[in-house]
Amino acid sequence: MGIEIHGPLEDRFDEILTEEAVAFVADLHRTFEPLRRRLLAERVERQRRIDAGEDPDFLAETKTIRQADWRVA
């Protein structure tokens, strides 16, 4: 499976960390780790640009939502 659990396991943890549960977490990791790493790298790059003086802005694809007239009942 490739998962190592470090630290003590308390009583009855085996009821929560079943083989199926650990396999599920391992599958999630295999599926989403590349995306997670890419998003973290993009976050670091975005912060670098902000630190260099770039102002944060809204996503261009949300422009129509932001320009629309809003009414709250």
N, CA, C and O atoms as a Maestro MAE file, in Angstrom:
{
 s_m_m2io_version
 :::
 2.0.0
}

f_m_ct {
 s_m_title
 :::
 protein
 m_atom[292] {
  # First column is atom index #
  i_m_mmod_type
  r_m_x_coord
  r_m_y_coord
  r_m_z_coord
  i_m_residue_number
  s_m_chain_name
  s_m_pdb_residue_name
  s_m_pdb_atom_name
  i_m_atomic_number
  :::
  1 25 0.819 -1.191 0.000 1 A "MET " " N  " 7
  2 3 0.000 0.000 0.000 1 A "MET " " CA " 6
  3 2 0.864 1.257 0.000 1 A "MET " " C  " 6
  4 15 0.520 2.249 -0.643 1 A "MET " " O  " 8
  5 25 1.989 1.219 0.722 2 A "GLY " " N  " 7
  6 3 2.887 2.349 0.705 2 A "GLY " " CA " 6
  7 2 2.610 3.411 1.745 2 A "GLY " " C  " 6
  8 15 3.168 4.505 1.661 2 A "GLY " " O  " 8
  9 25 1.765 3.128 2.722 3 A "ILE " " N  " 7
  10 3 1.476 4.115 3.766 3 A "ILE " " CA " 6
  11 2 2.161 3.677 5.049 3 A "ILE " " C  " 6
  12 15 2.072 2.519 5.459 3 A "ILE " " O  " 8
  13 25 2.846 4.623 5.673 4 A "GLU " " N  " 7
  14 3 3.465 4.377 6.969 4 A "GLU " " CA " 6
  15 2 2.791 5.273 7.987 4 A "GLU " " C  " 6
  16 15 2.607 6.466 7.748 4 A "GLU " " O  " 8
  17 25 2.424 4.705 9.117 5 A "ILE " " N  " 7
  18 3 1.814 5.476 10.197 5 A "ILE " " CA " 6
  19 2 2.864 5.624 11.280 5 A "ILE " " C  " 6
  20 15 3.309 4.639 11.870 5 A "ILE " " O  " 8
  21 25 3.252 6.857 11.534 6 A "HIS " " N  " 7
  22 3 4.266 7.150 12.538 6 A "HIS " " CA " 6
  23 2 3.567 7.606 13.813 6 A "HIS " " C  " 6
  24 15 2.592 8.357 13.766 6 A "HIS " " O  " 8
  25 25 4.059 7.159 14.913 7 A "GLY " " N  " 7
  26 3 3.465 7.552 16.183 7 A "GLY " " CA " 6
  27 2 2.601 6.439 16.737 7 A "GLY " " C  " 6
  28 15 2.267 5.476 16.047 7 A "GLY " " O  " 8
  29 25 2.254 6.596 17.989 8 A "PRO " " N  " 7
  30 3 1.488 5.538 18.648 8 A "PRO " " CA " 6
  31 2 0.037 5.504 18.168 8 A "PRO " " C  " 6
  32 15 -0.566 6.538 17.880 8 A "PRO " " O  " 8
  33 25 -0.495 4.311 18.091 9 A "LEU " " N  " 7
  34 3 -1.912 4.132 17.786 9 A "LEU " " CA " 6
  35 2 -2.633 3.823 19.094 9 A "LEU " " C  " 6
  36 15 -2.279 2.886 19.810 9 A "LEU " " O  " 8
  37 25 -3.622 4.607 19.383 10 A "GLU " " N  " 7
  38 3 -4.376 4.430 20.618 10 A "GLU " " CA " 6
  39 2 -5.289 3.211 20.509 10 A "GLU " " C  " 6
  40 15 -5.443 2.615 19.443 10 A "GLU " " O  " 8
  41 25 -5.880 2.867 21.636 11 A "ASP " " N  " 7
  42 3 -6.818 1.750 21.656 11 A "ASP " " CA " 6
  43 2 -7.915 1.960 20.630 11 A "ASP " " C  " 6
  44 15 -8.431 3.067 20.479 11 A "ASP " " O  " 8
  45 25 -8.261 0.923 19.946 12 A "ARG " " N  " 7
  46 3 -9.365 0.874 18.996 12 A "ARG " " CA " 6
  47 2 -9.115 1.667 17.712 12 A "ARG " " C  " 6
  48 15 -10.031 1.827 16.905 12 A "ARG " " O  " 8
  49 25 -7.902 2.163 17.510 13 A "PHE " " N  " 7
  50 3 -7.614 2.854 16.249 13 A "PHE " " CA " 6
  51 2 -7.777 1.910 15.067 13 A "PHE " " C  " 6
  52 15 -8.078 2.335 13.952 13 A "PHE " " O  " 8
  53 25 -7.573 0.627 15.327 14 A "ASP " " N  " 7
  54 3 -7.728 -0.343 14.246 14 A "ASP " " CA " 6
  55 2 -9.170 -0.420 13.749 14 A "ASP " " C  " 6
  56 15 -9.426 -0.930 12.658 14 A "ASP " " O  " 8
  57 25 -10.115 0.088 14.548 15 A "GLU " " N  " 7
  58 3 -11.510 0.140 14.109 15 A "GLU " " CA " 6
  59 2 -11.727 1.285 13.123 15 A "GLU " " C  " 6
  60 15 -12.652 1.244 12.312 15 A "GLU " " O  " 8
  61 25 -10.879 2.299 13.193 16 A "ILE " " N  " 7
  62 3 -10.980 3.452 12.288 16 A "ILE " " CA " 6
  63 2 -10.025 3.277 11.115 16 A "ILE " " C  " 6
  64 15 -10.403 3.437 9.955 16 A "ILE " " O  " 8
  65 25 -8.787 2.947 11.439 17 A "LEU " " N  " 7
  66 3 -7.770 2.776 10.397 17 A "LEU " " CA " 6
  67 2 -7.769 1.333 9.908 17 A "LEU " " C  " 6
  68 15 -6.773 0.619 10.026 17 A "LEU " " O  " 8
  69 25 -8.893 0.927 9.363 18 A "THR " " N  " 7
  70 3 -8.989 -0.418 8.801 18 A "THR " " CA " 6
  71 2 -8.127 -0.491 7.546 18 A "THR " " C  " 6
  72 15 -7.707 0.534 7.009 18 A "THR " " O  " 8
  73 25 -7.873 -1.693 7.092 19 A "GLU " " N  " 7
  74 3 -7.113 -1.842 5.848 19 A "GLU " " CA " 6
  75 2 -7.813 -1.125 4.704 19 A "GLU " " C  " 6
  76 15 -7.165 -0.521 3.849 19 A "GLU " " O  " 8
  77 25 -9.139 -1.195 4.691 20 A "GLU " " N  " 7
  78 3 -9.905 -0.531 3.634 20 A "GLU " " CA " 6
  79 2 -9.753 0.986 3.716 20 A "GLU " " C  " 6
  80 15 -9.609 1.655 2.692 20 A "GLU " " O  " 8
  81 25 -9.786 1.528 4.937 21 A "ALA " " N  " 7
  82 3 -9.649 2.979 5.109 21 A "ALA " " CA " 6
  83 2 -8.261 3.446 4.682 21 A "ALA " " C  " 6
  84 15 -8.125 4.469 4.011 21 A "ALA " " O  " 8
  85 25 -7.249 2.709 5.063 22 A "VAL " " N  " 7
  86 3 -5.879 3.066 4.686 22 A "VAL " " CA " 6
  87 2 -5.710 2.954 3.172 22 A "VAL " " C  " 6
  88 15 -5.045 3.791 2.560 22 A "VAL " " O  " 8
  89 25 -6.299 1.938 2.569 23 A "ALA " " N  " 7
  90 3 -6.230 1.793 1.113 23 A "ALA " " CA " 6
  91 2 -6.930 2.958 0.426 23 A "ALA " " C  " 6
  92 15 -6.467 3.440 -0.608 23 A "ALA " " O  " 8
  93 25 -8.038 3.411 0.991 24 A "PHE " " N  " 7
  94 3 -8.767 4.554 0.440 24 A "PHE " " CA " 6
  95 2 -7.904 5.816 0.485 24 A "PHE " " C  " 6
  96 15 -7.831 6.558 -0.495 24 A "PHE " " O  " 8
  97 25 -7.254 6.053 1.616 25 A "VAL " " N  " 7
  98 3 -6.382 7.220 1.745 25 A "VAL " " CA " 6
  99 2 -5.213 7.113 0.771 25 A "VAL " " C  " 6
  100 15 -4.821 8.108 0.160 25 A "VAL " " O  " 8
  101 25 -4.661 5.927 0.624 26 A "ALA " " N  " 7
  102 3 -3.556 5.731 -0.320 26 A "ALA " " CA " 6
  103 2 -4.014 6.022 -1.742 26 A "ALA " " C  " 6
  104 15 -3.282 6.636 -2.519 26 A "ALA " " O  " 8
  105 25 -5.220 5.586 -2.087 27 A "ASP " " N  " 7
  106 3 -5.752 5.845 -3.423 27 A "ASP " " CA " 6
  107 2 -5.975 7.339 -3.642 27 A "ASP " " C  " 6
  108 15 -5.666 7.867 -4.710 27 A "ASP " " O  " 8
  109 25 -6.514 8.018 -2.628 28 A "LEU " " N  " 7
  110 3 -6.682 9.474 -2.734 28 A "LEU " " CA " 6
  111 2 -5.340 10.154 -2.975 28 A "LEU " " C  " 6
  112 15 -5.226 11.049 -3.813 28 A "LEU " " O  " 8
  113 25 -4.338 9.723 -2.238 29 A "HIS " " N  " 7
  114 3 -3.002 10.311 -2.389 29 A "HIS " " CA " 6
  115 2 -2.466 10.092 -3.805 29 A "HIS " " C  " 6
  116 15 -1.975 11.025 -4.440 29 A "HIS " " O  " 8
  117 25 -2.563 8.868 -4.289 30 A "ARG " " N  " 7
  118 3 -2.068 8.581 -5.644 30 A "ARG " " CA " 6
  119 2 -2.818 9.406 -6.689 30 A "ARG " " C  " 6
  120 15 -2.226 9.872 -7.662 30 A "ARG " " O  " 8
  121 25 -4.113 9.580 -6.482 31 A "THR " " N  " 7
  122 3 -4.931 10.303 -7.451 31 A "THR " " CA " 6
  123 2 -4.648 11.797 -7.439 31 A "THR " " C  " 6
  124 15 -4.524 12.415 -8.497 31 A "THR " " O  " 8
  125 25 -4.547 12.379 -6.253 32 A "PHE " " N  " 7
  126 3 -4.518 13.837 -6.151 32 A "PHE " " CA " 6
  127 2 -3.159 14.445 -5.829 32 A "PHE " " C  " 6
  128 15 -3.034 15.670 -5.824 32 A "PHE " " O  " 8
  129 25 -2.147 13.646 -5.564 33 A "GLU " " N  " 7
  130 3 -0.833 14.204 -5.220 33 A "GLU " " CA " 6
  131 2 -0.254 15.088 -6.323 33 A "GLU " " C  " 6
  132 15 0.271 16.156 -6.011 33 A "GLU " " O  " 8
  133 25 -0.324 14.699 -7.590 34 A "PRO " " N  " 7
  134 3 0.207 15.600 -8.626 34 A "PRO " " CA " 6
  135 2 -0.519 16.949 -8.649 34 A "PRO " " C  " 6
  136 15 0.123 17.991 -8.787 34 A "PRO " " O  " 8
  137 25 -1.820 16.939 -8.519 35 A "LEU " " N  " 7
  138 3 -2.590 18.186 -8.488 35 A "LEU " " CA " 6
  139 2 -2.234 19.007 -7.256 35 A "LEU " " C  " 6
  140 15 -2.057 20.222 -7.351 35 A "LEU " " O  " 8
  141 25 -2.128 18.357 -6.107 36 A "ARG " " N  " 7
  142 3 -1.781 19.053 -4.864 36 A "ARG " " CA " 6
  143 2 -0.423 19.744 -4.990 36 A "ARG " " C  " 6
  144 15 -0.268 20.899 -4.594 36 A "ARG " " O  " 8
  145 25 0.543 19.040 -5.535 37 A "ARG " " N  " 7
  146 3 1.879 19.630 -5.700 37 A "ARG " " CA " 6
  147 2 1.857 20.801 -6.681 37 A "ARG " " C  " 6
  148 15 2.510 21.819 -6.452 37 A "ARG " " O  " 8
  149 25 1.104 20.655 -7.775 38 A "ARG " " N  " 7
  150 3 1.008 21.742 -8.758 38 A "ARG " " CA " 6
  151 2 0.357 22.974 -8.135 38 A "ARG " " C  " 6
  152 15 0.829 24.093 -8.338 38 A "ARG " " O  " 8
  153 25 -0.717 22.776 -7.382 39 A "LEU " " N  " 7
  154 3 -1.395 23.909 -6.751 39 A "LEU " " CA " 6
  155 2 -0.499 24.599 -5.727 39 A "LEU " " C  " 6
  156 15 -0.499 25.826 -5.628 39 A "LEU " " O  " 8
  157 25 0.257 23.826 -4.975 40 A "LEU " " N  " 7
  158 3 1.184 24.426 -4.013 40 A "LEU " " CA " 6
  159 2 2.275 25.221 -4.724 40 A "LEU " " C  " 6
  160 15 2.648 26.301 -4.266 40 A "LEU " " O  " 8
  161 25 2.788 24.704 -5.833 41 A "ALA " " N  " 7
  162 3 3.806 25.431 -6.601 41 A "ALA " " CA " 6
  163 2 3.222 26.720 -7.169 41 A "ALA " " C  " 6
  164 15 3.882 27.759 -7.158 41 A "ALA " " O  " 8
  165 25 1.984 26.657 -7.666 42 A "GLU " " N  " 7
  166 3 1.335 27.866 -8.177 42 A "GLU " " CA " 6
  167 2 1.120 28.885 -7.062 42 A "GLU " " C  " 6
  168 15 1.244 30.090 -7.281 42 A "GLU " " O  " 8
  169 25 0.803 28.404 -5.882 43 A "ARG " " N  " 7
  170 3 0.605 29.293 -4.734 43 A "ARG " " CA " 6
  171 2 1.908 30.014 -4.380 43 A "ARG " " C  " 6
  172 15 1.905 31.214 -4.104 43 A "ARG " " O  " 8
  173 25 3.010 29.282 -4.389 44 A "VAL " " N  " 7
  174 3 4.316 29.885 -4.102 44 A "VAL " " CA " 6
  175 2 4.643 30.942 -5.153 44 A "VAL " " C  " 6
  176 15 5.101 32.034 -4.815 44 A "VAL " " O  " 8
  177 25 4.408 30.621 -6.428 45 A "GLU " " N  " 7
  178 3 4.682 31.574 -7.509 45 A "GLU " " CA " 6
  179 2 3.793 32.804 -7.389 45 A "GLU " " C  " 6
  180 15 4.258 33.927 -7.581 45 A "GLU " " O  " 8
  181 25 2.534 32.604 -7.076 46 A "ARG " " N  " 7
  182 3 1.600 33.734 -6.922 46 A "ARG " " CA " 6
  183 2 2.056 34.635 -5.776 46 A "ARG " " C  " 6
  184 15 2.034 35.859 -5.899 46 A "ARG " " O  " 8
  185 25 2.461 34.040 -4.682 47 A "GLN " " N  " 7
  186 3 2.932 34.834 -3.549 47 A "GLN " " CA " 6
  187 2 4.192 35.602 -3.917 47 A "GLN " " C  " 6
  188 15 4.372 36.741 -3.487 47 A "GLN " " O  " 8
  189 25 5.072 34.984 -4.714 48 A "ARG " " N  " 7
  190 3 6.291 35.675 -5.151 48 A "ARG " " CA " 6
  191 2 5.926 36.925 -5.941 48 A "ARG " " C  " 6
  192 15 6.532 37.980 -5.753 48 A "ARG " " O  " 8
  193 25 4.925 36.808 -6.836 49 A "ARG " " N  " 7
  194 3 4.512 37.966 -7.632 49 A "ARG " " CA " 6
  195 2 3.866 39.040 -6.758 49 A "ARG " " C  " 6
  196 15 4.094 40.230 -6.976 49 A "ARG " " O  " 8
  197 25 3.080 38.644 -5.792 50 A "ILE " " N  " 7
  198 3 2.473 39.619 -4.876 50 A "ILE " " CA " 6
  199 2 3.558 40.315 -4.065 50 A "ILE " " C  " 6
  200 15 3.520 41.533 -3.890 50 A "ILE " " O  " 8
  201 25 4.527 39.544 -3.569 51 A "ASP " " N  " 7
  202 3 5.642 40.126 -2.815 51 A "ASP " " CA " 6
  203 2 6.445 41.102 -3.667 51 A "ASP " " C  " 6
  204 15 7.039 42.044 -3.143 51 A "ASP " " O  " 8
  205 25 6.464 40.878 -4.987 52 A "ALA " " N  " 7
  206 3 7.193 41.758 -5.903 52 A "ALA " " CA " 6
  207 2 6.372 42.984 -6.287 52 A "ALA " " C  " 6
  208 15 6.839 43.828 -7.053 52 A "ALA " " O  " 8
  209 25 5.146 43.088 -5.759 53 A "GLY " " N  " 7
  210 3 4.357 44.289 -5.997 53 A "GLY " " CA " 6
  211 2 3.113 44.112 -6.845 53 A "GLY " " C  " 6
  212 15 2.348 45.062 -7.009 53 A "GLY " " O  " 8
  213 25 2.889 42.936 -7.382 54 A "GLU " " N  " 7
  214 3 1.679 42.718 -8.187 54 A "GLU " " CA " 6
  215 2 0.455 42.720 -7.272 54 A "GLU " " C  " 6
  216 15 0.452 42.082 -6.219 54 A "GLU " " O  " 8
  217 25 -0.577 43.441 -7.684 55 A "ASP " " N  " 7
  218 3 -1.809 43.475 -6.900 55 A "ASP " " CA " 6
  219 2 -2.673 42.263 -7.223 55 A "ASP " " C  " 6
  220 15 -2.810 41.890 -8.388 55 A "ASP " " O  " 8
  221 25 -3.256 41.650 -6.201 56 A "PRO " " N  " 7
  222 3 -4.205 40.567 -6.460 56 A "PRO " " CA " 6
  223 2 -5.417 41.111 -7.212 56 A "PRO " " C  " 6
  224 15 -5.769 42.281 -7.061 56 A "PRO " " O  " 8
  225 25 -6.043 40.281 -8.006 57 A "ASP " " N  " 7
  226 3 -7.212 40.704 -8.767 57 A "ASP " " CA " 6
  227 2 -8.175 39.531 -8.860 57 A "ASP " " C  " 6
  228 15 -7.835 38.398 -8.521 57 A "ASP " " O  " 8
  229 25 -9.377 39.823 -9.324 58 A "PHE " " N  " 7
  230 3 -10.364 38.777 -9.524 58 A "PHE " " CA " 6
  231 2 -10.058 38.025 -10.812 58 A "PHE " " C  " 6
  232 15 -9.384 38.544 -11.702 58 A "PHE " " O  " 8
  233 25 -10.554 36.810 -10.902 59 A "LEU " " N  " 7
  234 3 -10.395 36.037 -12.127 59 A "LEU " " CA " 6
  235 2 -11.174 36.690 -13.253 59 A "LEU " " C  " 6
  236 15 -12.295 37.155 -13.046 59 A "LEU " " O  " 8
  237 25 -10.594 36.730 -14.437 60 A "ALA " " N  " 7
  238 3 -11.246 37.354 -15.592 60 A "ALA " " CA " 6
  239 2 -12.583 36.690 -15.900 60 A "ALA " " C  " 6
  240 15 -13.523 37.365 -16.319 60 A "ALA " " O  " 8
  241 25 -12.681 35.392 -15.702 61 A "GLU " " N  " 7
  242 3 -13.919 34.690 -16.030 61 A "GLU " " CA " 6
  243 2 -15.079 35.017 -15.090 61 A "GLU " " C  " 6
  244 15 -16.209 34.595 -15.336 61 A "GLU " " O  " 8
  245 25 -14.811 35.767 -14.013 62 A "THR " " N  " 7
  246 3 -15.896 36.172 -13.110 62 A "THR " " CA " 6
  247 2 -16.350 37.606 -13.364 62 A "THR " " C  " 6
  248 15 -17.160 38.145 -12.609 62 A "THR " " O  " 8
  249 25 -15.835 38.221 -14.415 63 A "LYS " " N  " 7
  250 3 -16.132 39.629 -14.691 63 A "LYS " " CA " 6
  251 2 -17.631 39.878 -14.849 63 A "LYS " " C  " 6
  252 15 -18.151 40.846 -14.293 63 A "LYS " " O  " 8
  253 25 -18.333 39.031 -15.593 64 A "THR " " N  " 7
  254 3 -19.769 39.254 -15.810 64 A "THR " " CA " 6
  255 2 -20.552 39.174 -14.507 64 A "THR " " C  " 6
  256 15 -21.536 39.894 -14.333 64 A "THR " " O  " 8
  257 25 -20.143 38.334 -13.616 65 A "ILE " " N  " 7
  258 3 -20.824 38.231 -12.319 65 A "ILE " " CA " 6
  259 2 -20.594 39.499 -11.511 65 A "ILE " " C  " 6
  260 15 -21.515 40.017 -10.879 65 A "ILE " " O  " 8
  261 25 -19.376 39.991 -11.534 66 A "ARG " " N  " 7
  262 3 -19.046 41.181 -10.743 66 A "ARG " " CA " 6
  263 2 -19.658 42.446 -11.315 66 A "ARG " " C  " 6
  264 15 -19.922 43.388 -10.568 66 A "ARG " " O  " 8
  265 25 -19.892 42.493 -12.621 67 A "GLN " " N  " 7
  266 3 -20.444 43.695 -13.235 67 A "GLN " " CA " 6
  267 2 -21.970 43.698 -13.250 67 A "GLN " " C  " 6
  268 15 -22.578 44.725 -13.552 67 A "GLN " " O  " 8
  269 25 -22.581 42.598 -12.939 68 A "ALA " " N  " 7
  270 3 -24.044 42.513 -12.973 68 A "ALA " " CA " 6
  271 2 -24.651 43.320 -11.825 68 A "ALA " " C  " 6
  272 15 -24.012 43.545 -10.797 68 A "ALA " " O  " 8
  273 25 -25.892 43.745 -12.022 69 A "ASP " " N  " 7
  274 3 -26.628 44.410 -10.947 69 A "ASP " " CA " 6
  275 2 -27.117 43.351 -9.971 69 A "ASP " " C  " 6
  276 15 -27.695 42.336 -10.360 69 A "ASP " " O  " 8
  277 25 -26.874 43.612 -8.713 70 A "TRP " " N  " 7
  278 3 -27.275 42.674 -7.679 70 A "TRP " " CA " 6
  279 2 -28.377 43.290 -6.839 70 A "TRP " " C  " 6
  280 15 -28.355 44.483 -6.535 70 A "TRP " " O  " 8
  281 25 -29.327 42.474 -6.476 71 A "ARG " " N  " 7
  282 3 -30.403 42.925 -5.599 71 A "ARG " " CA " 6
  283 2 -30.608 41.842 -4.541 71 A "ARG " " C  " 6
  284 15 -30.731 40.660 -4.859 71 A "ARG " " O  " 8
  285 25 -30.642 42.262 -3.295 72 A "VAL " " N  " 7
  286 3 -30.849 41.325 -2.196 72 A "VAL " " CA " 6
  287 2 -32.231 41.565 -1.625 72 A "VAL " " C  " 6
  288 15 -32.588 42.698 -1.302 72 A "VAL " " O  " 8
  289 25 -33.001 40.513 -1.502 73 A "ALA " " N  " 7
  290 3 -34.369 40.646 -0.974 73 A "ALA " " CA " 6
  291 2 -34.366 40.552 0.530 73 A "ALA " " C  " 6
  292 15 -35.422 40.641 1.157 73 A "ALA " " O  " 8
  :::
 }
 m_bond[291] {
  # First column is bond index #
  i_m_from
  i_m_to
  i_m_order
  :::
  1 1 2 1
  2 2 3 1
  3 3 4 2
  4 3 5 1
  5 5 6 1
  6 6 7 1
  7 7 8 2
  8 7 9 1
  9 9 10 1
  10 10 11 1
  11 11 12 2
  12 11 13 1
  13 13 14 1
  14 14 15 1
  15 15 16 2
  16 15 17 1
  17 17 18 1
  18 18 19 1
  19 19 20 2
  20 19 21 1
  21 21 22 1
  22 22 23 1
  23 23 24 2
  24 23 25 1
  25 25 26 1
  26 26 27 1
  27 27 28 2
  28 27 29 1
  29 29 30 1
  30 30 31 1
  31 31 32 2
  32 31 33 1
  33 33 34 1
  34 34 35 1
  35 35 36 2
  36 35 37 1
  37 37 38 1
  38 38 39 1
  39 39 40 2
  40 39 41 1
  41 41 42 1
  42 42 43 1
  43 43 44 2
  44 43 45 1
  45 45 46 1
  46 46 47 1
  47 47 48 2
  48 47 49 1
  49 49 50 1
  50 50 51 1
  51 51 52 2
  52 51 53 1
  53 53 54 1
  54 54 55 1
  55 55 56 2
  56 55 57 1
  57 57 58 1
  58 58 59 1
  59 59 60 2
  60 59 61 1
  61 61 62 1
  62 62 63 1
  63 63 64 2
  64 63 65 1
  65 65 66 1
  66 66 67 1
  67 67 68 2
  68 67 69 1
  69 69 70 1
  70 70 71 1
  71 71 72 2
  72 71 73 1
  73 73 74 1
  74 74 75 1
  75 75 76 2
  76 75 77 1
  77 77 78 1
  78 78 79 1
  79 79 80 2
  80 79 81 1
  81 81 82 1
  82 82 83 1
  83 83 84 2
  84 83 85 1
  85 85 86 1
  86 86 87 1
  87 87 88 2
  88 87 89 1
  89 89 90 1
  90 90 91 1
  91 91 92 2
  92 91 93 1
  93 93 94 1
  94 94 95 1
  95 95 96 2
  96 95 97 1
  97 97 98 1
  98 98 99 1
  99 99 100 2
  100 99 101 1
  101 101 102 1
  102 102 103 1
  103 103 104 2
  104 103 105 1
  105 105 106 1
  106 106 107 1
  107 107 108 2
  108 107 109 1
  109 109 110 1
  110 110 111 1
  111 111 112 2
  112 111 113 1
  113 113 114 1
  114 114 115 1
  115 115 116 2
  116 115 117 1
  117 117 118 1
  118 118 119 1
  119 119 120 2
  120 119 121 1
  121 121 122 1
  122 122 123 1
  123 123 124 2
  124 123 125 1
  125 125 126 1
  126 126 127 1
  127 127 128 2
  128 127 129 1
  129 129 130 1
  130 130 131 1
  131 131 132 2
  132 131 133 1
  133 133 134 1
  134 134 135 1
  135 135 136 2
  136 135 137 1
  137 137 138 1
  138 138 139 1
  139 139 140 2
  140 139 141 1
  141 141 142 1
  142 142 143 1
  143 143 144 2
  144 143 145 1
  145 145 146 1
  146 146 147 1
  147 147 148 2
  148 147 149 1
  149 149 150 1
  150 150 151 1
  151 151 152 2
  152 151 153 1
  153 153 154 1
  154 154 155 1
  155 155 156 2
  156 155 157 1
  157 157 158 1
  158 158 159 1
  159 159 160 2
  160 159 161 1
  161 161 162 1
  162 162 163 1
  163 163 164 2
  164 163 165 1
  165 165 166 1
  166 166 167 1
  167 167 168 2
  168 167 169 1
  169 169 170 1
  170 170 171 1
  171 171 172 2
  172 171 173 1
  173 173 174 1
  174 174 175 1
  175 175 176 2
  176 175 177 1
  177 177 178 1
  178 178 179 1
  179 179 180 2
  180 179 181 1
  181 181 182 1
  182 182 183 1
  183 183 184 2
  184 183 185 1
  185 185 186 1
  186 186 187 1
  187 187 188 2
  188 187 189 1
  189 189 190 1
  190 190 191 1
  191 191 192 2
  192 191 193 1
  193 193 194 1
  194 194 195 1
  195 195 196 2
  196 195 197 1
  197 197 198 1
  198 198 199 1
  199 199 200 2
  200 199 201 1
  201 201 202 1
  202 202 203 1
  203 203 204 2
  204 203 205 1
  205 205 206 1
  206 206 207 1
  207 207 208 2
  208 207 209 1
  209 209 210 1
  210 210 211 1
  211 211 212 2
  212 211 213 1
  213 213 214 1
  214 214 215 1
  215 215 216 2
  216 215 217 1
  217 217 218 1
  218 218 219 1
  219 219 220 2
  220 219 221 1
  221 221 222 1
  222 222 223 1
  223 223 224 2
  224 223 225 1
  225 225 226 1
  226 226 227 1
  227 227 228 2
  228 227 229 1
  229 229 230 1
  230 230 231 1
  231 231 232 2
  232 231 233 1
  233 233 234 1
  234 234 235 1
  235 235 236 2
  236 235 237 1
  237 237 238 1
  238 238 239 1
  239 239 240 2
  240 239 241 1
  241 241 242 1
  242 242 243 1
  243 243 244 2
  244 243 245 1
  245 245 246 1
  246 246 247 1
  247 247 248 2
  248 247 249 1
  249 249 250 1
  250 250 251 1
  251 251 252 2
  252 251 253 1
  253 253 254 1
  254 254 255 1
  255 255 256 2
  256 255 257 1
  257 257 258 1
  258 258 259 1
  259 259 260 2
  260 259 261 1
  261 261 262 1
  262 262 263 1
  263 263 264 2
  264 263 265 1
  265 265 266 1
  266 266 267 1
  267 267 268 2
  268 267 269 1
  269 269 270 1
  270 270 271 1
  271 271 272 2
  272 271 273 1
  273 273 274 1
  274 274 275 1
  275 275 276 2
  276 275 277 1
  277 277 278 1
  278 278 279 1
  279 279 280 2
  280 279 281 1
  281 281 282 1
  282 282 283 1
  283 283 284 2
  284 283 285 1
  285 285 286 1
  286 286 287 1
  287 287 288 2
  288 287 289 1
  289 289 290 1
  290 290 291 1
  291 291 292 2
  :::
 }
}
